Amino acid sequence: MGKKSSKWYKSHINDEFVKLANKENWRSRAVFKLKEIDEKYNLIRENSNILDLGCAPGGWSQYASQKLKNINITAVDLLDMEKIPNVNFVQSDISDFAEKLEKNGNFKKIDLVMSDIAPNISGIESADLPAMLNLADMVFDIAINNLSESGSLLIKLFQGKGTDDYLKDVKSNFEKVKLIKPKASKSNSREIYMLATNLKNKPKMQGQ
């Protein structure tokens, strides 16, 4: 193990949220990001339809399924994921899954689209930011086409070039948009979370 990898590993295992996730049997420390946001904004509600995009290893779906039993969760990822009670897992690329949704006219409207997805990080900002925004665009398209009228979108973003333009598109389609930095997000990370609530009647994109 190189010096850089060794330093990351030591930091990871000593992370308070990693320790807490292990202690409480959560699949990842990312659970605490969703938990904090949910406790403040009450995202996971009874009888709701939830779509978890880029779900593996499944921490967010695990949290939602444990909070309430009377919700319907569909979790999607290209990577395989161990089964979670009350969660319908679909192993698929997000773009392929979007095509399936378009063809399935009987798919019930979604109350919450949530996504903690991120690209493989290279450490090169000029490559990582566009890759992240490309994924965010896919998630956004799925959300505006499949959310119920009052539905919400929670997604991870990276702060940087292009993010402001993305937020403008989102704000033109949702009544309220908030940027959140949960305690479990590392302070030195560009990572933020965007919560968009109450989808407007007619989706529209900038430049159309």
Secondary structure, 3 states (H helix, E strand, C coil): CCHHHHHHHHHHHCCHHHHHHHHCCCCCCCHHHHHHHHHHHCCCCCCCEEEEECCCCCHHHHHHHHHCCCCEEEEEECCCCCCCCCEEEEECCHHHHHHHHHHCCCCCCEEEEEECCCCCCCCCHHHHHHHHHHHHHHHHHHHHHHEEEEEEEEEEEECCCCHHHHHHHHHCCEEEEEEECCCCCCCCCCEEEEEEEEECCCCCCCCC
